Amino acid sequence: MIRKTAVTEERTDSFNYRQFNASFMELAIHIGFIGLLVSWTFVLVHPFIPIIVWSVVLTVALYPVFDWLAAILGGRRGLAAALITVLGLLVVIGPVTWLGLGLIDGLRALIERLDSGKLSIPPPSETVRDWPLIGPQFYDFWTLASTNVKSALTYLLPQLKPVGDILLNTASNAGAWTLQFLTSVIIAGFLFPPGPLLVSATKTLALKIDATHGERFVKLSGATIRAVSRGVIGMSLLQAIVAGIGMSLAGVPGASFLTLAVLVLGIIQIGPSPIVAPLLVWSWTTMTIGPALAFTACMAMLIVIDSFLKPFVLARGLTTPMLVTLVGVIGGILAHGIGGLFVGPVVLAVAWDLLKAWIRDSKASVGALSS
């Protein structure tokens, strides 16, 4: 009897072992298949991630405008989406065309002045020799440029070759980015009408991930995207418009290129100061007092927008501290490029909210135990 019981137990253990192995193998196959499917999907979707990110950002940022326009048009959401899409394409294509044509005209004028010998550079002051470290060498080069520009450029070209490669690479990337952004504007136009359904699906997915805070995180993400759109993109565009008008009226050489530089520096959170400071020096050395004062006032508006208006607009409607949002913007750009401008602050805002919820829950637990 004892022997039979031992044999039965041994068979049961063997059966359970085989059943465990079969279940483990089945689970491993399922996990491996899911991992392969996720990896393959990522490889296929990866080239379109920047377009997807910008489409979602544009939809979230412009949805209040779309909702307002659809109400004015009597609920015709398709027409409202089409109008916003056309306007968005015009807003992108117009400035890009102006910048491109202005840059081409500037380069053509520079080449013509070089060929005709009309490009003249004033001789340096004797005080330049006294500059520390680079004074004598810079004085000699400046003197050469003031007497023979072509010889100075011939001397400088080998040193400028790496810079030229960087500029060519930047130009090609800018063209690809512009094409991606135009595609994103068109896709966003198709996302406006089903917006409420997409938001509902996103909330459902968020609730499956975190039933307590999921819906709040979706609202926080939307508010962060709109705040960054207004505070960073909107204010940078405003700075570029003011700078472009001021430089065009003042006849600044290469105004279109400098306007683009103001826009890019504003987006990446450096600010317009590296452009404004040399322009102010140029204005006071080439203009009379009245035009120089007017140009200085125009450029001062850029500093006011960057120092006072941008932080106010960026923080409006957000519960996340301003410092956390700024760190998210700068860190997102450094880690993921222009797309990280929105990804960074959204991730940090959600992480900050999770941290606050965890601290609040921990305090509540400690309070309950102490009572």
Secondary structure as a PSIPRED ss2 file (coil, helix, strand):
# PSIPRED VFORMAT (PSIPRED V4.0)

   1 M C   1.000  0.000  0.000
   2 I H   0.000  1.000  0.000
   3 R H   0.000  1.000  0.000
   4 K H   0.000  1.000  0.000
   5 T H   0.000  1.000  0.000
   6 A H   0.000  1.000  0.000
   7 V H   0.000  1.000  0.000
   8 T H   0.000  1.000  0.000
   9 E H   0.000  1.000  0.000
  10 E H   0.000  1.000  0.000
  11 R H   0.000  1.000  0.000
  12 T H   0.000  1.000  0.000
  13 D H   0.000  1.000  0.000
  14 S H   0.000  1.000  0.000
  15 F H   0.000  1.000  0.000
  16 N H   0.000  1.000  0.000
  17 Y H   0.000  1.000  0.000
  18 R H   0.000  1.000  0.000
  19 Q H   0.000  1.000  0.000
  20 F H   0.000  1.000  0.000
  21 N H   0.000  1.000  0.000
  22 A H   0.000  1.000  0.000
  23 S H   0.000  1.000  0.000
  24 F H   0.000  1.000  0.000
  25 M H   0.000  1.000  0.000
  26 E H   0.000  1.000  0.000
  27 L H   0.000  1.000  0.000
  28 A H   0.000  1.000  0.000
  29 I H   0.000  1.000  0.000
  30 H H   0.000  1.000  0.000
  31 I H   0.000  1.000  0.000
  32 G H   0.000  1.000  0.000
  33 F H   0.000  1.000  0.000
  34 I H   0.000  1.000  0.000
  35 G H   0.000  1.000  0.000
  36 L H   0.000  1.000  0.000
  37 L H   0.000  1.000  0.000
  38 V H   0.000  1.000  0.000
  39 S H   0.000  1.000  0.000
  40 W H   0.000  1.000  0.000
  41 T H   0.000  1.000  0.000
  42 F H   0.000  1.000  0.000
  43 V H   0.000  1.000  0.000
  44 L H   0.000  1.000  0.000
  45 V H   0.000  1.000  0.000
  46 H H   0.000  1.000  0.000
  47 P H   0.000  1.000  0.000
  48 F H   0.000  1.000  0.000
  49 I H   0.000  1.000  0.000
  50 P H   0.000  1.000  0.000
  51 I H   0.000  1.000  0.000
  52 I H   0.000  1.000  0.000
  53 V H   0.000  1.000  0.000
  54 W H   0.000  1.000  0.000
  55 S H   0.000  1.000  0.000
  56 V H   0.000  1.000  0.000
  57 V H   0.000  1.000  0.000
  58 L H   0.000  1.000  0.000
  59 T H   0.000  1.000  0.000
  60 V H   0.000  1.000  0.000
  61 A H   0.000  1.000  0.000
  62 L H   0.000  1.000  0.000
  63 Y H   0.000  1.000  0.000
  64 P H   0.000  1.000  0.000
  65 V H   0.000  1.000  0.000
  66 F H   0.000  1.000  0.000
  67 D H   0.000  1.000  0.000
  68 W H   0.000  1.000  0.000
  69 L H   0.000  1.000  0.000
  70 A H   0.000  1.000  0.000
  71 A H   0.000  1.000  0.000
  72 I H   0.000  1.000  0.000
  73 L C   1.000  0.000  0.000
  74 G C   1.000  0.000  0.000
  75 G C   1.000  0.000  0.000
  76 R C   1.000  0.000  0.000
  77 R H   0.000  1.000  0.000
  78 G H   0.000  1.000  0.000
  79 L H   0.000  1.000  0.000
  80 A H   0.000  1.000  0.000
  81 A H   0.000  1.000  0.000
  82 A H   0.000  1.000  0.000
  83 L H   0.000  1.000  0.000
  84 I H   0.000  1.000  0.000
  85 T H   0.000  1.000  0.000
  86 V H   0.000  1.000  0.000
  87 L H   0.000  1.000  0.000
  88 G H   0.000  1.000  0.000
  89 L H   0.000  1.000  0.000
  90 L H   0.000  1.000  0.000
  91 V H   0.000  1.000  0.000
  92 V H   0.000  1.000  0.000
  93 I H   0.000  1.000  0.000
  94 G H   0.000  1.000  0.000
  95 P H   0.000  1.000  0.000
  96 V H   0.000  1.000  0.000
  97 T H   0.000  1.000  0.000
  98 W H   0.000  1.000  0.000
  99 L H   0.000  1.000  0.000
 100 G H   0.000  1.000  0.000
 101 L H   0.000  1.000  0.000
 102 G H   0.000  1.000  0.000
 103 L H   0.000  1.000  0.000
 104 I H   0.000  1.000  0.000
 105 D H   0.000  1.000  0.000
 106 G H   0.000  1.000  0.000
 107 L H   0.000  1.000  0.000
 108 R H   0.000  1.000  0.000
 109 A H   0.000  1.000  0.000
 110 L H   0.000  1.000  0.000
 111 I H   0.000  1.000  0.000
 112 E H   0.000  1.000  0.000
 113 R H   0.000  1.000  0.000
 114 L H   0.000  1.000  0.000
 115 D H   0.000  1.000  0.000
 116 S H   0.000  1.000  0.000
 117 G C   1.000  0.000  0.000
 118 K C   1.000  0.000  0.000
 119 L C   1.000  0.000  0.000
 120 S C   1.000  0.000  0.000
 121 I C   1.000  0.000  0.000
 122 P C   1.000  0.000  0.000
 123 P C   1.000  0.000  0.000
 124 P C   1.000  0.000  0.000
 125 S C   1.000  0.000  0.000
 126 E H   0.000  1.000  0.000
 127 T H   0.000  1.000  0.000
 128 V H   0.000  1.000  0.000
 129 R H   0.000  1.000  0.000
 130 D H   0.000  1.000  0.000
 131 W C   1.000  0.000  0.000
 132 P C   1.000  0.000  0.000
 133 L C   1.000  0.000  0.000
 134 I C   1.000  0.000  0.000
 135 G H   0.000  1.000  0.000
 136 P H   0.000  1.000  0.000
 137 Q H   0.000  1.000  0.000
 138 F H   0.000  1.000  0.000
 139 Y H   0.000  1.000  0.000
 140 D H   0.000  1.000  0.000
 141 F H   0.000  1.000  0.000
 142 W H   0.000  1.000  0.000
 143 T H   0.000  1.000  0.000
 144 L H   0.000  1.000  0.000
 145 A H   0.000  1.000  0.000
 146 S H   0.000  1.000  0.000
 147 T H   0.000  1.000  0.000
 148 N C   1.000  0.000  0.000
 149 V H   0.000  1.000  0.000
 150 K H   0.000  1.000  0.000
 151 S H   0.000  1.000  0.000
 152 A H   0.000  1.000  0.000
 153 L H   0.000  1.000  0.000
 154 T H   0.000  1.000  0.000
 155 Y H   0.000  1.000  0.000
 156 L H   0.000  1.000  0.000
 157 L H   0.000  1.000  0.000
 158 P H   0.000  1.000  0.000
 159 Q H   0.000  1.000  0.000
 160 L H   0.000  1.000  0.000
 161 K H   0.000  1.000  0.000
 162 P H   0.000  1.000  0.000
 163 V H   0.000  1.000  0.000
 164 G H   0.000  1.000  0.000
 165 D H   0.000  1.000  0.000
 166 I H   0.000  1.000  0.000
 167 L H   0.000  1.000  0.000
 168 L H   0.000  1.000  0.000
 169 N H   0.000  1.000  0.000
 170 T H   0.000  1.000  0.000
 171 A H   0.000  1.000  0.000
 172 S H   0.000  1.000  0.000
 173 N H   0.000  1.000  0.000
 174 A H   0.000  1.000  0.000
 175 G H   0.000  1.000  0.000
 176 A H   0.000  1.000  0.000
 177 W H   0.000  1.000  0.000
 178 T H   0.000  1.000  0.000
 179 L H   0.000  1.000  0.000
 180 Q H   0.000  1.000  0.000
 181 F H   0.000  1.000  0.000
 182 L H   0.000  1.000  0.000
 183 T H   0.000  1.000  0.000
 184 S H   0.000  1.000  0.000
 185 V H   0.000  1.000  0.000
 186 I H   0.000  1.000  0.000
 187 I H   0.000  1.000  0.000
 188 A H   0.000  1.000  0.000
 189 G H   0.000  1.000  0.000
 190 F H   0.000  1.000  0.000
 191 L H   0.000  1.000  0.000
 192 F C   1.000  0.000  0.000
 193 P C   1.000  0.000  0.000
 194 P C   1.000  0.000  0.000
 195 G H   0.000  1.000  0.000
 196 P H   0.000  1.000  0.000
 197 L H   0.000  1.000  0.000
 198 L H   0.000  1.000  0.000
 199 V H   0.000  1.000  0.000
 200 S H   0.000  1.000  0.000
 201 A H   0.000  1.000  0.000
 202 T H   0.000  1.000  0.000
 203 K H   0.000  1.000  0.000
 204 T H   0.000  1.000  0.000
 205 L H   0.000  1.000  0.000
 206 A H   0.000  1.000  0.000
 207 L H   0.000  1.000  0.000
 208 K H   0.000  1.000  0.000
 209 I H   0.000  1.000  0.000
 210 D C   1.000  0.000  0.000
 211 A C   1.000  0.000  0.000
 212 T C   1.000  0.000  0.000
 213 H C   1.000  0.000  0.000
 214 G H   0.000  1.000  0.000
 215 E H   0.000  1.000  0.000
 216 R H   0.000  1.000  0.000
 217 F H   0.000  1.000  0.000
 218 V H   0.000  1.000  0.000
 219 K H   0.000  1.000  0.000
 220 L H   0.000  1.000  0.000
 221 S H   0.000  1.000  0.000
 222 G H   0.000  1.000  0.000
 223 A H   0.000  1.000  0.000
 224 T H   0.000  1.000  0.000
 225 I H   0.000  1.000  0.000
 226 R H   0.000  1.000  0.000
 227 A H   0.000  1.000  0.000
 228 V H   0.000  1.000  0.000
 229 S H   0.000  1.000  0.000
 230 R H   0.000  1.000  0.000
 231 G H   0.000  1.000  0.000
 232 V H   0.000  1.000  0.000
 233 I H   0.000  1.000  0.000
 234 G H   0.000  1.000  0.000
 235 M H   0.000  1.000  0.000
 236 S H   0.000  1.000  0.000
 237 L H   0.000  1.000  0.000
 238 L H   0.000  1.000  0.000
 239 Q H   0.000  1.000  0.000
 240 A H   0.000  1.000  0.000
 241 I H   0.000  1.000  0.000
 242 V H   0.000  1.000  0.000
 243 A H   0.000  1.000  0.000
 244 G H   0.000  1.000  0.000
 245 I H   0.000  1.000  0.000
 246 G H   0.000  1.000  0.000
 247 M H   0.000  1.000  0.000
 248 S H   0.000  1.000  0.000
 249 L H   0.000  1.000  0.000
 250 A H   0.000  1.000  0.000
 251 G C   1.000  0.000  0.000
 252 V C   1.000  0.000  0.000
 253 P C   1.000  0.000  0.000
 254 G C   1.000  0.000  0.000
 255 A H   0.000  1.000  0.000
 256 S H   0.000  1.000  0.000
 257 F H   0.000  1.000  0.000
 258 L H   0.000  1.000  0.000
 259 T H   0.000  1.000  0.000
 260 L H   0.000  1.000  0.000
 261 A H   0.000  1.000  0.000
 262 V H   0.000  1.000  0.000
 263 L H   0.000  1.000  0.000
 264 V H   0.000  1.000  0.000
 265 L H   0.000  1.000  0.000
 266 G H   0.000  1.000  0.000
 267 I H   0.000  1.000  0.000
 268 I C   1.000  0.000  0.000
 269 Q C   1.000  0.000  0.000
 270 I C   1.000  0.000  0.000
 271 G C   1.000  0.000  0.000
 272 P C   1.000  0.000  0.000
 273 S H   0.000  1.000  0.000
 274 P H   0.000  1.000  0.000
 275 I H   0.000  1.000  0.000
 276 V H   0.000  1.000  0.000
 277 A H   0.000  1.000  0.000
 278 P H   0.000  1.000  0.000
 279 L H   0.000  1.000  0.000
 280 L H   0.000  1.000  0.000
 281 V H   0.000  1.000  0.000
 282 W H   0.000  1.000  0.000
 283 S H   0.000  1.000  0.000
 284 W H   0.000  1.000  0.000
 285 T H   0.000  1.000  0.000
 286 T H   0.000  1.000  0.000
 287 M C   1.000  0.000  0.000
 288 T C   1.000  0.000  0.000
 289 I H   0.000  1.000  0.000
 290 G H   0.000  1.000  0.000
 291 P H   0.000  1.000  0.000
 292 A H   0.000  1.000  0.000
 293 L H   0.000  1.000  0.000
 294 A H   0.000  1.000  0.000
 295 F H   0.000  1.000  0.000
 296 T H   0.000  1.000  0.000
 297 A H   0.000  1.000  0.000
 298 C H   0.000  1.000  0.000
 299 M H   0.000  1.000  0.000
 300 A H   0.000  1.000  0.000
 301 M H   0.000  1.000  0.000
 302 L H   0.000  1.000  0.000
 303 I H   0.000  1.000  0.000
 304 V H   0.000  1.000  0.000
 305 I H   0.000  1.000  0.000
 306 D H   0.000  1.000  0.000
 307 S H   0.000  1.000  0.000
 308 F H   0.000  1.000  0.000
 309 L H   0.000  1.000  0.000
 310 K H   0.000  1.000  0.000
 311 P H   0.000  1.000  0.000
 312 F H   0.000  1.000  0.000
 313 V H   0.000  1.000  0.000
 314 L H   0.000  1.000  0.000
 315 A H   0.000  1.000  0.000
 316 R C   1.000  0.000  0.000
 317 G C   1.000  0.000  0.000
 318 L C   1.000  0.000  0.000
 319 T C   1.000  0.000  0.000
 320 T C   1.000  0.000  0.000
 321 P C   1.000  0.000  0.000
 322 M H   0.000  1.000  0.000
 323 L H   0.000  1.000  0.000
 324 V H   0.000  1.000  0.000
 325 T H   0.000  1.000  0.000
 326 L H   0.000  1.000  0.000
 327 V H   0.000  1.000  0.000
 328 G H   0.000  1.000  0.000
 329 V H   0.000  1.000  0.000
 330 I H   0.000  1.000  0.000
 331 G H   0.000  1.000  0.000
 332 G H   0.000  1.000  0.000
 333 I H   0.000  1.000  0.000
 334 L H   0.000  1.000  0.000
 335 A H   0.000  1.000  0.000
 336 H H   0.000  1.000  0.000
 337 G H   0.000  1.000  0.000
 338 I H   0.000  1.000  0.000
 339 G H   0.000  1.000  0.000
 340 G H   0.000  1.000  0.000
 341 L H   0.000  1.000  0.000
 342 F H   0.000  1.000  0.000
 343 V H   0.000  1.000  0.000
 344 G H   0.000  1.000  0.000
 345 P H   0.000  1.000  0.000
 346 V H   0.000  1.000  0.000
 347 V H   0.000  1.000  0.000
 348 L H   0.000  1.000  0.000
 349 A H   0.000  1.000  0.000
 350 V H   0.000  1.000  0.000
 351 A H   0.000  1.000  0.000
 352 W H   0.000  1.000  0.000
 353 D H   0.000  1.000  0.000
 354 L H   0.000  1.000  0.000
 355 L H   0.000  1.000  0.000
 356 K H   0.000  1.000  0.000
 357 A H   0.000  1.000  0.000
 358 W H   0.000  1.000  0.000
 359 I H   0.000  1.000  0.000
 360 R H   0.000  1.000  0.000
 361 D H   0.000  1.000  0.000
 362 S H   0.000  1.000  0.000
 363 K H   0.000  1.000  0.000
 364 A H   0.000  1.000  0.000
 365 S H   0.000  1.000  0.000
 366 V H   0.000  1.000  0.000
 367 G H   0.000  1.000  0.000
 368 A H   0.000  1.000  0.000
 369 L H   0.000  1.000  0.000
 370 S H   0.000  1.000  0.000
 371 S C   1.000  0.000  0.000
